[in-house]
Amino acid sequence: MLDHHRALIYTMVVVSAADSEMPDAELRIIGDIVGDLPIFRDFGNSELSRILQDCTELIGRENGLEQILKVIKSGLPAKLRETAYAIACDLVASDGEASQEELRVLELLRDRLNIEPLIAAAIERGARARFRTL
């Protein structure tokens, strides 16, 4: 079972890798989120690259996505599930475009983490608003 830090990071990695790409910009955003959010205050940033690598290796395995979703859910206390969904939405919204693959992974996360539809809609709307540009 993952600890909550790893589960949150795996959540970001799985949405970033959904479209078979993990651009440097998204990796930087993952680093920024880990550096900024209070939930990561007691996390050692030196572990981040190893956790990213572990997650990408798991994604590449047969049924990797399903395995990752299971370990994310088991590693997250219930009160961090909305946080996980919010950071996933932020990562998807960060480049101004959401691919079909990313939207599908968000849908799977919503389902696995039991995020209520109205709460999910509010989180998604907030992410779009934060990353909107002219």
N, C-alpha and C positions, 0 to 999 in steps of 0.2 A: 504494500500500500504506500502511496506517495504521501508526503507531508503537504500541508496546504500551500506552501510556496511553490513546490514543484507542480502541484495540480494546477495552480493559476498560470504558471509559465507554460505548461503543456497545453492549456486552453488557448493561449495566444499562439503558440506554435502550430497547433492543428488548424486554426483558421488561416494563418499565414501561408501554410503549405497546401491549403485546400485546392488552389489552382495550379499546383505542381511547381510553384515558384516561391522563393523566399527572398524577395529583394532586400538589398542592404537597408533601404529606407524603413522597411517594416522591422528589420532586426534592430535598427536604432530606436524605433518606437518602443519595441519590447524592452530594450535597455532603459529608455526614459521612464516607462511605466514602473519598472522594477525600482528605479532610483527615486521616483517621486511618491508613490502611494504609501500611505502609512502602514498598510498590511505587510510591506516588505522591509520595514525598519530594522528588523532583527535578522534579515537575510544577508548572507555573505555573498556579495557580487562576484567574488572570484569563482563561485560555482556555476554562474550563469551559462558560460559557453559549454561546459560539460553537460548540463541539463538540456540545453538546446540540441546538442549532438545526440544524447540518449533518446530524446523524443523523436528526432528525425529518423533515427535508426528504427525505432518502433513503428513509425508510420510506414516504412518500407516493407515491413513484414506482411505476410498473408493475414488478412483481417486486422491489419494494424489500426485502422481508424476505430473499429469497434473496441479493440483492446484499450486504446487510449481513452475513449469515452468512458469505459468502465473504471479505469484507474483514476481518471479525473473525478468522477462522481464519488468514488470511495475515499479519495484524498481530501475532499472538501467538506467541511462542516456545513450544515444546512444554511447557516447565516452568511456564508461566503459564496453561495451559488449565484446570487444576483450580481455580486461583485465580479465573479468569473464571466458571467454573460456580458456584463457592462464592458469589461476590458476587451473581450472578444469583439464586441460591436465597435469599440473605439478603434481597434486595429483594422477592421474591415473598412471603416469609414475614413481612415486616415489618408488614403490615396485618392479619395473622391469618387471612386468607382467600386461597386461590389459585383464580383463575378458570380455567375450562377453556382459555381462550386462553393464559393465562400458563403453564399446565402443558404445553400443546402447544409453545410456544416453548422451554421448558426441555428438552423431549424433542428438539426439533430441534438445540438447542445440544449436548446430550449426544452426539447422533449425529455432528454436524459436527466437534466437538472431540475425538472418539474417547475419551470418558470411559468407563472400564470400569464395568460395572453395579454391582459392589460398592462401588466408590469413589463413584459417583454416589449410591447409597443412603445411604452414610455422610455425605456432604456434605448431602444433603437432610434427613436425620435431625438433624444438627447445627444446621441453620438453623431447623428447627421448634422444637428445644429452646431455642435462644437467644431466640426471639421469642414463646414461649408465655406466656400470661397466665392469670390465674385468672378 
